[in-house]
């Protein structure tokens, strides 16, 4: 074998090239978030005192997005509500990423949930609104007042149609959304400093597109020590949404904003791949070893109920999952936030969460539990006699449960048998005493039987972009 001889400058060049390739996916986001924006500012507009806590209401401008030539309102402002218990013992805080509208001009009042979490955990709890800042009107756009996914999808279209070039990354609304949360943490720390309470670290929680932003915030900021992404069951978007199509034979109406902007026609293109490399949480999962608690609904109208299979085993660190039976995208009427409180409390007090492990093999789910844990087990199942679709909008709240008696060896399994017609879904739920007022509630992933598809893979009728062969 011949010896290969490289000069020192060449070796350095190769190393730098490899390093730059490895970092390119998240450098754009980090660079954007940490570029100083002279528009950033905040003011405390109101302080209220109650018997056991104080409430700070703050208006913050996180920065600007795009230019006046591109959008009607470039400054993003947000309400931040901070609840400070009189007995604050922890140096960590919970920040909930919220939505809302800039048309609401009054300060955001602390919800009962915010106050409850703060008092239960003796820690500072805050919420930031207007993520994303909305509504927005774009120049040369026939549509007025874009909100939520409609706003995000428009930016995706502009980025893709421009060739997915680095100079156009600012069109991706995830950038200013992430920056706003990071600036929010800055403000919360400054308020803490002013009242002689040191806040060193944060747990971030958010739902839907705020759940996506929860992931990206953790990617760019080391102050984040744990995350709770809620109803954003789409990591590893490419196989996940191929799965979506093969289950339904169409795109769910819930993602119409993306379909209407032609985003699905870009699937399978180099431009779409680049978009996901920049903003999709799955692109960064090898960088996130912090504890994660993912909360999803079994009947979410956006995502297929067994989407966990495309990412779960790739997550690193300590990870927990909860599929809320009969929960839609809003988890309406089905979700109890007690498990989120228990998880957050365990993180900030360094309390161990009892170990349990689960896996799926063929048509069964297996669960092994630490014998020292104080726990109960339930199985949940649902049937669609026609097709592979378990959205609440389709089958209603038809998941039913059965208690499972505790076994001598703390091992459990659920066989999800093939129904006479259609498909059956099942999961195991474990409730564990946390030593506080709220138990941990976790589940396995959802298993569908039979493991077959009623529809063929998605192929765009009018494919756009440079196709990946």
TITOR-627648 format. One record per residue (C-alpha): x, y, z. Coordinates in steps of 0.02 Angstrom, whole numbers, padded with zeros to 5 digits, always signed. Layout:
// residues N
XYZ;...
// end
This chain:
// residues 469
+00000+00000+00000;+00068+00171-00047;+00099+00301+00086;-00003+00460+00061;+00091+00620+00100;-00001+00783+00130;+00072+00954+00164;+00024+01039+00327;-00075+01180+00241;-00175+01050+00144;-00217+00954+00303;-00275+01115+00386;-00381+01158+00234;-00463+00986+00236;-00499+00998+00423;-00575+01171+00405;-00680+01115+00258;-00749+00965+00353;-00780+01073+00506;-00873+01203+00404;-00981+01068+00323;-01025+00996+00493;-01073+01164+00563;-01159+01238+00411;-01331+01172+00457;-01351+01272+00616;-01226+01413+00589;-01355+01514+00495;-01479+01503+00638;-01349+01540+00773;-01275+01683+00676;-01447+01759+00653;-01497+01740+00835;-01336+01813+00904;-01319+01957+00781;-01355+02114+00881;-01512+02203+00826;-01523+02387+00879;-01712+02370+00885;-01703+02256+01038;-01775+02336+01194;-01896+02302+01335;-01994+02389+01469;-02085+02330+01624;-02261+02397+01599;-02345+02327+01754;-02304+02241+01919;-02441+02159+02021;-02424+02083+02193;-02527+01939+02262;-02517+01847+02427;-02387+01721+02370;-02310+01793+02212;-02272+01944+02105;-02316+01959+01923;-02211+02060+01801;-02283+02109+01632;-02155+02161+01505;-02161+02221+01326;-02009+02168+01227;-01955+02204+01049;-01850+02054+01000;-01785+02129+00838;-01833+02158+00658;-01875+02036+00520;-01856+02073+00335;-01874+02252+00271;-02014+02376+00240;-02001+02330+00056;-02049+02151+00099;-02169+02159+00246;-02284+02288+00325;-02215+02273+00502;-02032+02232+00527;-02023+02249+00717;-02072+02096+00817;-02140+02138+00990;-02198+02018+01124;-02280+02014+01295;-02179+01923+01427;-02267+01878+01588;-02158+01824+01733;-02224+01745+01893;-02103+01757+02040;-02154+01660+02197;-02115+01745+02362;-02024+01585+02405;-01912+01564+02253;-01786+01427+02288;-01726+01376+02115;-01604+01457+01994;-01692+01377+01846;-01848+01445+01761;-01983+01377+01647;-02019+01477+01490;-02177+01434+01395;-02176+01487+01212;-02347+01553+01166;-02438+01619+01014;-02562+01761+01008;-02586+01914+00900;-02510+02086+00894;-02688+02151+00887;-02699+02116+01074;-02628+02276+01146;-02651+02236+01330;-02517+02147+01433;-02531+01959+01444;-02597+01911+01615;-02525+01758+01701;-02635+01607+01679;-02689+01497+01823;-02573+01363+01754;-02422+01479+01757;-02456+01529+01936;-02488+01350+01989;-02323+01288+01915;-02225+01429+01995;-02297+01398+02169;-02286+01209+02155;-02102+01214+02105;-02043+01371+02199;-01970+01433+02037;-01993+01574+01913;-02112+01533+01772;-02138+01643+01619;-02232+01648+01455;-02186+01741+01296;-02320+01784+01167;-02326+01823+00981;-02218+01679+00922;-02226+01709+00777;-02265+01894+00771;-02431+01903+00680;-02526+01946+00577;-02409+02004+00440;-02441+02070+00265;-02309+02040+00133;-02275+02151-00018;-02343+02089-00184;-02446+01959-00093;-02630+01941-00136;-02669+01878+00038;-02693+01992+00189;-02656+01956+00372;-02555+01796+00370;-02551+01700+00533;-02466+01543+00599;-02426+01411+00467;-02492+01524+00330;-02356+01650+00376;-02220+01518+00392;-02267+01430+00229;-02256+01593+00133;-02077+01617+00192;-02035+01438+00146;-02101+01470-00030;-01995+01626-00050;-01840+01532+00009;-01872+01384-00106;-01916+01488-00258;-01756+01588-00234;-01656+01428-00250;-01633+01393-00064;-01482+01508-00060;-01394+01561+00099;-01436+01743+00066;-01621+01703+00080;-01621+01611+00247;-01700+01762+00331;-01862+01718+00244;-01875+01570+00362;-01985+01631+00505;-01909+01501+00622;-01758+01619+00633;-01847+01768+00714;-01958+01650+00814;-01804+01569+00891;-01719+01737+00918;-01872+01801+01010;-01866+01657+01135;-01679+01682+01163;-01705+01870+01192;-01847+01825+01309;-01727+01722+01415;-01609+01872+01418;-01748+01984+01483;-01804+01860+01615;-01626+01849+01680;-01612+02038+01687;-01775+02053+01783;-01711+01919+01901;-01548+02014+01927;-01646+02171+01971;-01738+02080+02111;-01583+01985+02169;-01639+01816+02102;-01510+01729+01996;-01580+01631+01848;-01448+01522+01768;-01543+01396+01662;-01709+01366+01576;-01830+01230+01532;-01925+01276+01373;-02099+01214+01326;-02208+01254+01178;-02343+01178+01068;-02356+01153+00880;-02246+01279+00789;-02195+01341+00961;-02144+01161+00994;-02033+01167+00840;-01960+01330+00907;-01931+01243+01074;-01814+01124+00983;-01721+01260+00887;-01700+01366+01044;-01612+01221+01129;-01500+01201+00977;-01434+01379+00988;-01432+01415+01176;-01337+01319+01309;-01444+01394+01447;-01580+01270+01398;-01563+01115+01508;-01723+01023+01456;-01864+01042+01331;-02048+00995+01319;-02101+01001+01135;-02289+00976+01125;-02390+00916+00974;-02248+00933+00850;-02235+00750+00802;-02141+00772+00638;-01956+00749+00668;-01873+00673+00515;-01998+00759+00403;-01961+00667+00240;-02008+00489+00293;-02137+00556+00417;-02237+00645+00283;-02218+00505+00158;-02296+00400+00296;-02432+00533+00314;-02477+00519+00129;-02471+00329+00124;-02590+00320+00273;-02716+00448+00210;-02693+00453+00021;-02701+00642+00033;-02632+00785+00136;-02728+00818+00294;-02827+00981+00284;-02728+01035+00438;-02575+01065+00327;-02670+01157+00190;-02566+01314+00218;-02412+01221+00154;-02506+01133+00014;-02582+01298-00045;-02410+01378-00056;-02349+01231-00160;-02225+01170-00030;-02269+00987-00058;-02219+01005-00241;-02042+01041-00182;-02030+00876-00087;-01892+00770-00162;-01793+00923-00220;-01621+00984-00171;-01698+01149-00117;-01819+01063+00002;-01678+00958+00073;-01578+01117+00106;-01728+01198+00191;-01743+01052+00312;-01556+01051+00345;-01569+01229+00407;-01729+01228+00512;-01782+01048+00547;-01746+00989+00726;-01697+00816+00663;-01545+00895+00580;-01478+00938+00752;-01530+00793+00863;-01351+00732+00884;-01315+00898+00972;-01455+00882+01099;-01416+00766+01244;-01523+00866+01366;-01680+00784+01441;-01831+00791+01326;-02015+00759+01360;-02116+00745+01199;-02305+00762+01217;-02416+00715+01070;-02598+00674+01036;-02653+00505+00968;-02782+00593+00860;-02681+00744+00802;-02750+00809+00637;-02575+00865+00581;-02474+00708+00616;-02496+00520+00604;-02510+00434+00773;-02358+00321+00752;-02239+00455+00687;-02122+00424+00834;-02045+00278+00737;-01951+00397+00622;-01850+00482+00758;-01868+00407+00931;-01722+00286+00927;-01609+00422+00858;-01633+00539+01006;-01488+00545+01127;-01490+00578+01314;-01638+00549+01430;-01802+00552+01334;-01984+00531+01383;-02141+00516+01278;-02326+00541+01308;-02460+00508+01178;-02620+00580+01250;-02762+00459+01208;-02901+00545+01111;-02797+00704+01103;-02810+00811+00947;-02684+00944+00897;-02746+01055+01038;-02756+00908+01160;-02930+00978+01192;-03018+00900+01339;-02894+00757+01350;-02734+00826+01424;-02685+00852+01606;-02527+00958+01621;-02481+00876+01787;-02349+00766+01704;-02265+00919+01628;-02258+00997+01802;-02186+00837+01876;-02054+00827+01738;-02003+01009+01759;-01994+00990+01948;-01884+00836+01930;-01765+00929+01814;-01740+01081+01926;-01725+00980+02087;-01613+00845+02012;-01740+00713+02060;-01718+00548+01969;-01861+00487+01862;-01883+00299+01890;-01815+00199+01746;-01921+00106+01622;-01885+00044+01447;-01999+00000+01304;-01983-00065+01129;-02091-00128+00987;-02068-00296+00904;-02183-00354+00764;-02361-00329+00828;-02322-00309+01014;-02260-00175+01133;-02145-00225+01277;-02118-00124+01435;-01996-00157+01578;-02007-00052+01737;-01888-00021+01882;-01950-00134+02021;-01925+00006+02149;-02047+00122+02063;-02223+00153+02127;-02325+00141+01967;-02481+00084+01877;-02503+00026+01697;-02644+00048+01572;-02665-00011+01394;-02755+00099+01268;-02825+00041+01101;-02933+00104+00958;-02998+00032+00796;-03037+00109+00627;-03133-00024+00532;-03101+00059+00365;-02927+00132+00347;-02765+00181+00435;-02827+00344+00507;-02842+00382+00693;-02872+00568+00689;-03004+00626+00813;-03091+00712+00668;-03114+00542+00586;-03145+00414+00725;-03195+00529+00868;-03131+00498+01043;-03138+00310+01026;-02980+00258+01119;-03025+00150+01269;-02917+00091+01413;-02893-00062+01521;-02801-00073+01686;-02658-00198+01686;-02621-00287+01848;-02445-00268+01917;-02334-00416+01876;-02205-00499+01988;-02062-00463+01869;-02117-00286+01818;-02124-00336+01635;-02274-00299+01525;-02327-00316+01346;-02473-00270+01236;-02516-00374+01084;-02602-00264+00955;-02697-00394+00857;-02753-00369+00678;-02939-00326+00678;-03066-00414+00568;-03063-00262+00455;-02966-00100+00452;-02830-00057+00576;-02803-00061+00763;-02691+00056+00864;-02622+00026+01038;-02502+00092+01170;-02454+00066+01351;-02467+00206+01479;-02368+00211+01641;-02410+00325+01787;-02269+00342+01914;-02270+00425+02085;-02155+00576+02075;-02150+00614+02260;-02246+00776+02226;-02428+00824+02200;-02416+00771+02018;-02368+00600+01952;-02266+00566+01797;-02373+00503+01653;-02278+00428+01508;-02322+00311+01366;-02241+00199+01240;-02253+00242+01057;-02412+00195+00966;-02415+00032+00869;-02529+00003+00719;-02585-00168+00660;-02574-00225+00523;-02414-00134+00477;-02466-00101+00299;-02515+00049+00194;-02678+00078+00101;-02596+00202-00020;-02440+00219-00128;-02297+00342-00092;-02321+00525-00131;-02266+00590-00301;-02290+00776-00339;-02399+00805-00492;-02302+00964-00532;-02129+00935-00455;-02025+01090-00425;-01840+01121-00400;-01687+01017-00438;-01742+00838-00410;-01641+00719-00302;-01611+00562-00403;
// end
